[in-house]
Structure formats: C-alpha cells, structure tokens
C-alpha cells in the first residue's frame, strides 16, 4: 500500500464510521482514531509522510468554517462570558498547571519547553466536541458552549505555544513581548478576517452561480488562514472572523439552490476531513511511541501524571465557574447558555477531548534550537502529548455516551418545539402580510386570495404541527392528505419524465450536456 492507497482507506473509513457509530452509539471521530491505530501497527501500511507545518493549514480551515456555519455572531456575543472562562482563562490555567507538573517530573525539562507542552495539550478539540455532542442529543446550550470553547481556545493555545517555542529556540523570553505578540496576533487576524469576509461577500454577488459560490466558500477559509499566518496573525481567529462575517451578511433568503447545495457540500467536506484528521492521529501515534523503547515505565508514569492534571484541572475549574455563571445568570437574567445543573457540568467536564490541533503542534516542535543543539526533551514532550490525546479522545470519547445516559442529560425538546412554533407564527405572518400587500397593489380573484391565504397558514403548519388554532387544524390535516396525494402523483409523473430524459442520454446524436441540463431542471422541480 502506498500513501494514496492509505488516503483512500481513511476516506472510506470516514464514510463508514458514521453509520457504524450511529448503530453502536459511538462517536465517529473516536472510531477513526482506533482505525488509525490499527493501520499503524500493520506491516504493509506505510508511515505517514506529511510535513507537520502543513497539518493545521490543511485540516483546520474547512473544519472551523463548517462548524461556524451552524452558529452565529450573536450566539457568540451572548455567550462571551462562558467562552472567555473556558477558551481563554482555562487554557492559561491548564497550560501553566501542566507546565509546573511536567517541569517537576521530567528531568532536565526547561520551563519554557514545559509551557509549550502545556499549551499544545490545553485546548479541547472543537471537531471532537461538536461531533460527539451533536450525536448524543445534548441540550443546545451545552452544545453551544462546547462549540464556542472549541472554536476559540485554539487561538489562545497556539499563540502561547509559539511564544514558548520561540523562548526555547532563542534562549530568551520577554513577558511584555509575549503579551504584545498575543494582542497583535488577534488584531491582525480580525482585520484579515473582516477584509476577506467583505471581499468574499462582494465576489459571491458577482459570481451568482451556485456552483461557483460553493467553490469560493471552500477557498475562502484557506485564504484567510494562510494570509493571517503570513502576517503573523492567528490563522484560526481569522477563519472564525471570516466565517462569522459571511454567516451574518452573505445569507440570501431567496437563494434556495445555493443554500441546499452548500449545506450538502459542507456536510460531505466535514465528514471526510474529520475522518482523515482523526485517522491521522491514530497513525501518528506509532511514530510518537517509537521513542519509548526501553523507557515505557518512566514515560507512561510521566504521561499518566499529566493526563491526571489535564482532567482534574478542567473539573476544578468548571465547578466554581459554572456556579458563578449560574448566579450571575439568575441576577441579570441574561440570555446566555450555561450549564444549569451539576449533571450538565459533569458532562462538560468529560467532553474535554484533545485532537487535531494538539497533534499538529506536537509534531511541529523544532528538532534543534537556534544554537544548533537538540530541542530539549522533544521525544518526551511528543510522547506525553500523544498519551494525553489518546487518553482523552478514546477513553472519554467512548465513555461519554454512557455517562450522558447515566446522568439523564437530554435536550429540552419541549423548548425546541416551542421555538419552532414561534418561528412558524413569524413565517406565516410574514407570508400573510406580503399577500395583503400584493392584494393592495393588484386585483386578485377572490378564489385565488382565499387559496393563497390558506397556503400562508399551511406554511406555518409545515414548520410546526403545533401552529394554528384547533378548529383550523382539522381542515389543514385534510388539505395535507390531499397535498400528499397530489405530490405522490406529481412525483410519479416527474419520475417517468426523468427516466425518459435519462434514456435519451445514450441515444445516437444526443448531447449529454443538454440532457443533464434538462435533468437538473426536473430535479429542481422535484424539490418543490
């Protein structure tokens, strides 16, 4: 098997891990990590040859962009306090707690190198957290917090990591310079993200075609990441800024085809890239553990101590932070997402899995310092980092579904249905208001006006069955049965039409491009 064959196996595994995970109630990223571990120990599977500096730029931008598509700037703004406590403060606390313990238990490990170790394993992975949380049916507020934490904690951790690595390589460290680098990195990233977001928004209007617009949406996160990194900014923060800008300003309510096709496209991209990323974690584990030959006891003991610090610090931070957030939430009645019980706090604690960013940062540690000397304790740092990643990802990922079930943490379906009903009312009122405006401008037959008025009611009922008065619901149910019958007949007619058009594709003299264009027209008609 060569590198291309290995990539195909990972892509196939990414597709198959989703239904297998659903069947057995296991997170797909964890299954892909286990697949990577199995492949790594097989003799005929080649070692992975990917430059470490390319892992983050290749994998993170599309994953971050896909995750931001499910949220909004206003949701982040409403949750700025819990996001700050988790994505900034907790990253700092975890980094320095890990650094203190690692410096004490690993002989000869400089404090700057220990800080680099702490920074690279401090941030929980946004992809693992959202994939697992979404699959388990957790309350939306918990999913929002985990998404916000996972998306923003990489910004803090990567800056801390680069500062620590620079201190080890150069042999000098300035706290003021480190603080200035952190601020400048954020400012540059936000500026790049806003400029590219605005530019991409203008270009989307110029392109017009759904295929070209979706193609551009794939290029934009990469451009944002690379440009910000070239200007010494945070590539992660730049991608988040660009994605949030486009989500806020690039949404056209009437561009139905782009929205439907874009959703399907990004679902595919997220599934495949996530599978490859976590398969890569398992594959790289073999390389990371080769240095442990003859030192397994010593290195496993050090790794176990660091794993304990990572897990315990998160719990000790979350308990008082959640309590404080609940009290402030009650006093100020703010519309923010926070854990509302100790059970939800426990689930948040156990969902702190490490992943892609930690792997890339561990592998990107330089081999030598500026003086030409070996990077101090590089092998030990990489081994400990991978031990933390595997322990949190596999152990916590496999046991989180059991923990959620045992604690009885579930989404508030009644609240979700109530919100759906509110949206149904808003949609029906908007449709009815527009109908009144058309009636005022045009003379519509009375029969047509009544028919359109009933359809405005049907719009709300299709969104939420709870919409509407009881006395009108029975009439609507009759119309729904009639509509289903009409759609079934129309569907069979369109199916016959598609078969006839598709059969013409292989006839002599038929232009396949014209046949495909007509077929797309029938496909779009079938979606209505």
C-alpha positions as CSV (number, residue, x, y, z in Angstrom):
1,X,0.0,0.0,0.0
2,X,1.3,3.5,-0.9
3,X,0.4,6.9,0.5
4,X,-2.5,7.3,-2.0
5,X,-4.0,4.0,-1.0
6,X,-3.7,4.9,2.7
7,X,-5.6,8.2,2.0
8,X,-8.4,6.2,0.2
9,X,-8.7,3.8,3.2
10,X,-9.0,6.8,5.5
11,X,-11.7,8.4,3.3
12,X,-13.6,5.2,3.1
13,X,-13.3,4.8,6.9
14,X,-14.6,8.3,7.3
15,X,-17.8,7.5,5.4
16,X,-18.4,4.1,7.1
17,X,-17.6,5.3,10.6
18,X,-20.8,7.5,10.6
19,X,-23.4,4.7,10.2
20,X,-21.3,2.3,12.4
21,X,-21.1,5.0,15.1
22,X,-24.8,5.6,14.9
23,X,-25.5,1.9,15.0
24,X,-23.5,1.3,18.2
25,X,-23.8,4.7,19.8
26,X,-20.1,5.6,19.4
27,X,-18.5,8.8,18.2
28,X,-17.2,8.6,14.6
29,X,-14.0,10.6,15.4
30,X,-13.1,8.0,18.1
31,X,-13.7,5.1,15.7
32,X,-11.5,6.8,13.1
33,X,-8.7,7.2,15.7
34,X,-9.0,3.5,16.5
35,X,-8.8,2.7,12.8
36,X,-5.7,4.8,12.5
37,X,-4.1,2.9,15.4
38,X,-4.9,-0.5,13.8
39,X,-3.5,0.7,10.5
40,X,-0.3,2.0,12.2
41,X,0.7,-1.5,13.5
42,X,0.1,-3.3,10.2
43,X,3.4,-4.0,8.4
44,X,2.1,-3.3,4.9
45,X,0.7,0.1,5.8
46,X,3.3,2.9,5.1
47,X,4.3,5.5,7.5
48,X,2.6,8.9,7.1
49,X,4.8,11.5,5.4
50,X,3.1,14.8,6.0
51,X,5.2,17.9,6.9
52,X,3.9,18.9,10.4
53,X,3.7,22.5,9.4
54,X,1.1,21.6,6.8
55,X,-1.3,19.6,9.1
56,X,-3.0,22.6,10.6
57,X,-3.3,24.7,7.4
58,X,-4.7,21.7,5.5
59,X,-7.2,20.4,8.1
60,X,-8.3,23.2,10.4
61,X,-9.7,25.8,8.0
62,X,-12.5,23.7,6.5
63,X,-13.4,22.2,9.8
64,X,-13.6,25.6,11.5
65,X,-15.6,27.1,8.7
66,X,-18.1,24.2,8.7
67,X,-18.5,24.5,12.5
68,X,-19.2,28.2,12.3
69,X,-21.9,27.7,9.7
70,X,-24.0,26.1,12.5
71,X,-23.8,29.1,14.8
72,X,-23.9,33.0,14.6
73,X,-22.1,36.0,15.8
74,X,-25.0,36.9,18.1
75,X,-24.8,33.5,19.8
76,X,-21.1,34.0,20.5
77,X,-21.7,37.5,21.8
78,X,-24.4,36.2,24.1
79,X,-22.1,33.6,25.5
80,X,-18.9,35.7,25.7
81,X,-18.5,35.1,29.4
82,X,-18.6,31.3,29.4
83,X,-16.5,31.3,26.3
84,X,-13.9,33.6,27.9
85,X,-13.8,31.4,31.0
86,X,-13.2,28.3,29.0
87,X,-11.4,29.3,25.8
88,X,-9.0,31.9,27.4
89,X,-8.8,31.6,31.2
90,X,-9.0,27.8,31.3
91,X,-6.4,27.4,28.6
92,X,-4.0,29.6,30.6
93,X,-4.7,27.8,33.8
94,X,-4.3,24.3,32.2
95,X,-1.1,25.4,30.4
96,X,0.7,26.6,33.5
97,X,-0.5,23.7,35.7
98,X,0.7,21.2,33.2
99,X,4.0,23.1,32.8
100,X,4.6,23.1,36.6
101,X,4.0,19.4,36.9
102,X,5.9,18.4,33.8
103,X,8.9,20.6,34.8
104,X,8.9,18.8,38.2
105,X,8.6,15.2,37.0
106,X,10.6,15.2,33.7
107,X,14.3,15.6,34.5
108,X,16.0,18.3,32.5
109,X,12.8,19.8,31.0
110,X,13.2,23.6,30.8
111,X,10.2,25.7,32.0
112,X,9.7,27.2,28.5
113,X,9.5,23.7,26.9
114,X,7.1,22.7,29.7
115,X,4.9,25.7,28.8
116,X,5.0,24.6,25.2
117,X,3.8,21.1,26.3
118,X,1.0,22.7,28.4
119,X,-0.1,24.9,25.6
120,X,-0.3,22.2,22.9
121,X,-2.5,19.9,25.1
122,X,-4.6,22.6,26.8
123,X,-7.3,23.2,24.1
124,X,-10.1,20.6,23.7
125,X,-10.7,19.8,20.1
126,X,-13.7,21.7,18.5
127,X,-14.3,18.9,16.0
128,X,-14.4,16.1,18.5
129,X,-16.5,18.1,20.9
130,X,-19.2,19.1,18.4
131,X,-19.2,15.7,16.7
132,X,-19.8,13.9,20.0
133,X,-22.1,16.4,21.5
134,X,-24.3,16.6,18.4
135,X,-24.6,12.8,18.2
136,X,-25.7,12.4,21.8
137,X,-28.6,14.7,21.7
138,X,-27.3,17.1,24.4
139,X,-29.1,20.3,25.4
140,X,-28.5,23.0,22.8
141,X,-26.9,25.3,25.5
142,X,-24.2,22.7,26.2
143,X,-23.5,22.2,22.5
144,X,-23.2,26.0,22.1
145,X,-20.7,26.2,25.0
146,X,-18.6,23.3,23.7
147,X,-18.6,24.8,20.2
148,X,-17.6,28.2,21.4
149,X,-14.9,26.8,23.6
150,X,-13.5,24.5,20.9
151,X,-13.5,27.2,18.2
152,X,-11.8,29.9,20.3
153,X,-9.4,28.0,22.6
154,X,-7.1,27.1,19.7
155,X,-6.4,30.9,19.3
156,X,-5.1,31.2,22.8
157,X,-3.3,27.9,22.9
158,X,-1.5,28.4,19.6
159,X,-0.2,31.8,20.5
160,X,1.1,30.5,23.9
161,X,2.7,27.6,22.1
162,X,4.6,29.8,19.6
163,X,5.7,32.2,22.4
164,X,7.1,29.2,24.4
165,X,8.7,27.6,21.4
166,X,10.4,30.9,20.5
167,X,11.7,31.2,24.0
168,X,13.3,27.7,23.9
169,X,14.8,28.2,20.4
170,X,16.2,31.6,21.1
171,X,17.0,31.1,24.7
172,X,15.4,34.4,25.8
173,X,11.8,35.4,26.9
174,X,10.1,38.7,27.5
175,X,6.7,38.8,29.1
176,X,6.0,42.2,27.6
177,X,6.9,41.0,24.1
178,X,4.8,37.9,24.6
179,X,1.7,40.0,25.7
180,X,2.3,42.3,22.7
181,X,2.5,39.3,20.3
182,X,-0.8,38.0,21.7
183,X,-2.6,41.3,21.1
184,X,-1.1,41.9,17.7
185,X,-1.9,38.4,16.6
186,X,-5.5,38.9,17.5
187,X,-5.7,42.4,15.8
188,X,-4.1,41.2,12.6
189,X,-6.4,38.1,12.5
190,X,-9.6,40.1,13.0
191,X,-8.5,42.6,10.4
192,X,-7.7,39.9,7.8
193,X,-10.9,38.0,8.6
194,X,-13.1,41.1,8.1
195,X,-11.4,42.2,4.9
196,X,-11.6,38.8,3.3
197,X,-15.1,38.3,4.6
198,X,-16.2,41.6,3.0
199,X,-14.3,40.8,-0.2
200,X,-15.7,37.3,-0.5
201,X,-19.2,38.6,0.1
202,X,-18.8,41.0,-2.8
203,X,-17.4,38.3,-5.0
204,X,-20.3,36.0,-4.2
205,X,-22.7,38.5,-5.5
206,X,-20.7,38.8,-8.7
207,X,-20.4,35.1,-9.3
208,X,-24.2,34.4,-9.0
209,X,-23.9,30.7,-9.9
210,X,-24.4,28.3,-7.0
211,X,-21.5,26.0,-8.1
212,X,-19.0,28.9,-8.3
213,X,-20.2,30.3,-5.0
214,X,-19.8,27.0,-3.2
215,X,-16.3,26.6,-4.7
216,X,-15.4,30.0,-3.5
217,X,-16.6,29.1,0.0
218,X,-14.1,26.3,0.1
219,X,-11.2,28.6,-0.9
220,X,-12.0,31.4,1.5
221,X,-11.1,29.7,4.8
222,X,-7.8,28.6,3.4
223,X,-7.0,32.1,2.1
224,X,-8.0,33.6,5.4
225,X,-5.8,31.2,7.4
226,X,-2.7,31.5,5.2
227,X,-2.8,35.3,4.8
228,X,-3.2,35.8,8.6
229,X,-0.3,33.4,9.3
230,X,1.9,35.2,6.8
231,X,1.2,38.5,8.5
232,X,2.0,36.9,11.9
233,X,-1.6,36.8,13.0
234,X,-3.8,34.0,14.3
235,X,-5.0,31.9,11.3
236,X,-7.6,30.2,13.5
237,X,-9.1,33.6,14.6
238,X,-9.0,34.9,11.0
239,X,-11.0,31.9,9.7
240,X,-13.6,32.3,12.5
241,X,-13.9,36.0,11.8
242,X,-14.4,35.5,8.1
243,X,-16.9,32.7,8.6
244,X,-18.9,34.7,11.1
245,X,-18.9,37.7,8.8
246,X,-20.2,35.6,5.8
247,X,-22.8,33.9,8.0
248,X,-24.1,37.3,9.1
249,X,-24.0,39.2,5.8
250,X,-23.8,36.7,2.9
251,X,-27.1,34.9,3.5
252,X,-29.7,35.5,0.8
253,X,-33.1,34.2,1.9
254,X,-34.2,33.7,-1.7
255,X,-31.0,31.8,-2.9
256,X,-32.6,28.4,-2.2
257,X,-30.3,26.3,-4.5
258,X,-27.0,27.7,-3.1
259,X,-28.2,27.1,0.4
260,X,-29.4,23.5,-0.2
261,X,-26.3,22.6,-2.3
262,X,-24.0,24.4,0.1
263,X,-25.3,22.5,3.1
264,X,-24.9,19.1,1.4
265,X,-21.4,20.1,0.2
266,X,-20.1,21.2,3.6
267,X,-21.6,18.1,5.2
268,X,-19.5,16.0,2.9
269,X,-16.4,18.1,3.4
270,X,-16.8,18.0,7.2
271,X,-17.3,14.2,7.2
272,X,-14.3,13.4,5.0
273,X,-11.8,15.9,6.6
274,X,-12.9,14.9,10.1
275,X,-12.3,11.3,9.3
276,X,-8.9,11.9,7.8
277,X,-7.8,14.1,10.7
278,X,-8.7,11.6,13.4
279,X,-7.3,8.7,11.4
280,X,-4.1,10.7,11.2
281,X,-4.0,10.9,15.0
282,X,-4.0,7.1,15.3
283,X,-1.4,6.7,12.5
284,X,1.0,9.3,14.1
285,X,0.7,7.5,17.5
286,X,3.0,4.8,16.3
287,X,5.7,7.3,15.3
288,X,5.3,9.1,18.7
289,X,5.7,5.9,20.7
290,X,8.8,4.6,19.0
291,X,11.0,6.7,21.2
292,X,9.7,4.9,24.3
293,X,11.7,1.8,23.6
294,X,13.2,0.6,26.9
295,X,11.6,3.5,28.8
296,X,8.0,2.5,28.9
297,X,7.6,2.6,32.6
298,X,9.2,6.0,33.1
299,X,7.4,7.7,30.2
300,X,4.0,6.1,31.0
301,X,4.2,7.3,34.6
302,X,5.0,10.9,33.4
303,X,2.2,10.8,30.8
304,X,-0.3,9.5,33.4
305,X,0.6,12.3,35.8
306,X,0.0,14.9,33.0
307,X,-3.3,13.3,31.9
308,X,-4.4,13.5,35.5
309,X,-3.5,17.2,35.7
310,X,-5.4,17.9,32.5
311,X,-8.6,16.1,33.6
312,X,-8.6,17.3,37.2
313,X,-7.8,21.0,36.4
314,X,-10.8,21.1,34.0
315,X,-13.1,19.7,36.7
316,X,-11.8,22.0,39.4
317,X,-12.2,25.0,37.1
318,X,-15.7,24.1,35.8
319,X,-17.4,23.6,39.1
320,X,-16.8,27.1,40.5
321,X,-17.1,28.7,37.1
322,X,-20.5,27.1,36.4
323,X,-21.7,28.0,39.9
324,X,-20.6,31.7,39.4
325,X,-22.2,31.7,35.9
326,X,-25.5,30.4,37.3
327,X,-25.6,33.1,40.0
328,X,-24.8,35.9,37.5
329,X,-27.3,34.5,35.1
330,X,-30.1,34.5,37.7
331,X,-29.3,38.0,38.9
332,X,-29.0,39.6,35.5
333,X,-31.4,37.4,33.6
334,X,-29.1,37.3,30.6
335,X,-29.7,35.3,27.5
336,X,-26.6,33.1,27.6
337,X,-26.0,29.4,27.5
338,X,-24.6,27.9,30.7
339,X,-24.8,24.5,32.4
340,X,-28.0,24.6,34.5
341,X,-27.2,21.6,36.8
342,X,-24.3,19.6,38.2
343,X,-25.1,16.8,35.8
344,X,-24.5,19.1,32.8
345,X,-21.3,20.4,34.4
346,X,-20.1,16.8,34.7
347,X,-20.9,16.2,31.0
348,X,-19.0,19.4,30.0
349,X,-16.0,18.2,32.1
350,X,-15.8,14.8,30.5
351,X,-16.3,16.2,27.0
352,X,-12.8,17.9,27.0
353,X,-11.2,15.7,24.4
354,X,-8.0,16.7,22.6
355,X,-7.4,16.2,18.9
356,X,-6.1,17.6,15.6
357,X,-4.5,20.9,16.8
358,X,-2.6,19.1,19.6
359,X,-1.3,16.5,17.2
360,X,-0.1,19.2,14.7
361,X,1.5,21.3,17.4
362,X,3.3,18.3,18.9
363,X,4.7,17.2,15.6
364,X,5.7,20.8,14.7
365,X,8.2,21.1,17.6
366,X,11.6,22.0,16.1
367,X,14.3,19.4,16.2
368,X,17.0,21.9,17.1
369,X,17.4,25.3,18.8
370,X,19.0,28.3,17.2
371,X,22.3,27.4,18.7
372,X,22.2,24.1,16.9
373,X,21.5,22.0,20.0
374,X,18.7,19.4,20.1
375,X,15.4,20.7,21.3
376,X,15.3,19.8,25.0
377,X,13.3,16.7,25.8
378,X,11.5,16.8,22.4
379,X,10.8,13.0,22.4
380,X,9.4,13.1,25.9
381,X,7.1,16.1,25.1
382,X,5.8,14.3,21.9
383,X,5.1,11.1,23.8
384,X,3.3,12.8,26.7
385,X,1.3,14.9,24.3
386,X,0.1,11.8,22.3
387,X,-0.7,10.0,25.5
388,X,-3.0,12.9,26.6
389,X,-4.6,13.0,23.2
390,X,-5.3,9.2,23.1
391,X,-6.4,9.0,26.7
392,X,-8.9,11.9,26.5
393,X,-10.1,11.1,23.0
394,X,-10.5,7.3,23.3
395,X,-11.3,6.9,27.0
396,X,-13.5,9.9,27.3
397,X,-15.0,9.6,23.8
398,X,-16.0,6.0,24.3
399,X,-17.4,6.5,27.8
400,X,-19.2,9.9,27.2
401,X,-22.3,8.3,25.7
402,X,-22.6,6.0,28.8
403,X,-22.1,9.0,31.1
404,X,-24.7,11.1,29.3
405,X,-27.2,8.3,29.5
406,X,-26.5,7.5,33.1
407,X,-26.9,11.1,34.2
408,X,-30.0,11.6,32.1
409,X,-28.8,14.7,30.3
410,X,-31.0,15.3,27.3
411,X,-32.1,18.2,25.1
412,X,-35.1,20.2,26.1
413,X,-37.4,19.0,23.2
414,X,-40.4,21.0,24.5
415,X,-38.4,24.2,24.4
416,X,-37.2,23.4,20.9
417,X,-40.8,22.7,19.8
418,X,-42.0,26.0,21.3
419,X,-39.3,27.9,19.5
420,X,-40.2,26.1,16.2
421,X,-43.8,27.2,16.8
422,X,-42.7,30.9,17.3
423,X,-40.8,30.7,14.0
424,X,-43.9,29.2,12.4
425,X,-46.0,32.0,13.6
426,X,-43.5,34.6,12.3
427,X,-43.2,32.9,8.9
428,X,-47.0,32.6,8.5
429,X,-47.5,36.3,9.5
430,X,-44.8,37.4,7.1
431,X,-46.4,35.4,4.2
432,X,-49.9,36.8,5.1
433,X,-48.6,40.4,5.3
434,X,-46.9,40.0,1.9
435,X,-50.2,38.6,0.5
436,X,-52.1,41.7,1.8
437,X,-49.5,44.0,0.1
438,X,-50.0,42.2,-3.2
439,X,-53.8,42.4,-2.9
440,X,-53.5,46.1,-2.3
441,X,-51.3,46.6,-5.5
442,X,-53.1,44.1,-7.7
443,X,-56.7,42.9,-8.3
444,X,-56.6,39.2,-7.3
445,X,-59.7,36.9,-7.9
446,X,-61.4,36.2,-4.6
447,X,-60.9,32.4,-5.0
448,X,-57.1,33.0,-5.6
449,X,-56.9,35.2,-2.5
450,X,-58.6,32.6,-0.3
451,X,-56.3,29.9,-1.7
452,X,-53.2,31.9,-1.0
453,X,-54.4,32.8,2.5
454,X,-54.8,29.1,3.2
455,X,-51.3,28.5,1.9
456,X,-49.9,31.1,4.3
457,X,-51.4,29.0,7.1
458,X,-50.0,25.9,5.6
459,X,-46.5,27.4,5.7
460,X,-46.7,27.7,9.5
461,X,-48.2,24.2,9.9
462,X,-45.3,22.6,7.8
463,X,-42.8,24.2,10.1
464,X,-44.5,23.3,13.3
465,X,-47.5,21.0,13.7
466,X,-48.4,22.8,16.9
467,X,-49.1,26.0,14.9
468,X,-52.6,27.3,14.5
469,X,-56.0,27.1,16.2
470,X,-57.5,23.7,16.8
471,X,-60.6,24.4,14.7
472,X,-58.4,25.2,11.7
473,X,-56.1,22.2,12.2
474,X,-58.6,19.6,11.2
475,X,-59.1,21.4,7.9
476,X,-55.4,21.6,7.4
477,X,-55.0,17.9,8.0
478,X,-57.5,17.2,5.2
479,X,-55.5,19.6,2.9
480,X,-52.3,17.8,3.9
481,X,-53.7,14.4,3.0
482,X,-54.8,15.9,-0.4
483,X,-51.5,17.5,-0.8
484,X,-49.6,14.3,-0.1
485,X,-51.8,12.5,-2.7
486,X,-51.1,15.3,-5.3
487,X,-47.4,15.2,-4.5
488,X,-47.3,11.4,-4.9
489,X,-49.0,11.6,-8.3
490,X,-46.7,14.5,-9.3
491,X,-43.7,12.6,-8.0
492,X,-44.5,9.6,-10.2
493,X,-45.1,11.8,-13.2
494,X,-41.7,13.5,-12.7
495,X,-40.1,10.1,-12.2
496,X,-41.4,9.0,-15.5
497,X,-40.1,12.2,-17.1
498,X,-36.6,11.8,-15.6
499,X,-36.4,8.2,-16.8
500,X,-37.4,9.3,-20.4
501,X,-34.9,12.1,-20.4
502,X,-32.1,9.9,-18.9
503,X,-32.7,7.2,-21.5
504,X,-32.2,9.8,-24.3
505,X,-28.6,10.4,-23.0
506,X,-27.4,7.2,-24.6
507,X,-29.2,7.6,-27.9
508,X,-27.2,8.4,-31.0
509,X,-26.7,12.1,-31.7
510,X,-27.9,13.1,-28.2
511,X,-25.9,15.9,-26.5
512,X,-25.2,14.7,-22.9
513,X,-24.7,18.2,-21.7
514,X,-28.2,19.3,-22.8
515,X,-29.7,16.1,-21.3
516,X,-28.0,16.8,-18.0
517,X,-29.3,20.4,-18.0
518,X,-32.9,19.3,-18.6
519,X,-32.4,16.6,-16.0
520,X,-31.3,19.2,-13.4
521,X,-34.4,21.3,-14.2
522,X,-36.6,18.2,-13.4
523,X,-34.6,17.6,-10.3
524,X,-35.1,21.1,-9.0
525,X,-38.8,20.8,-9.8
526,X,-38.9,17.6,-7.7
527,X,-37.7,19.5,-4.7
528,X,-40.5,22.0,-4.7
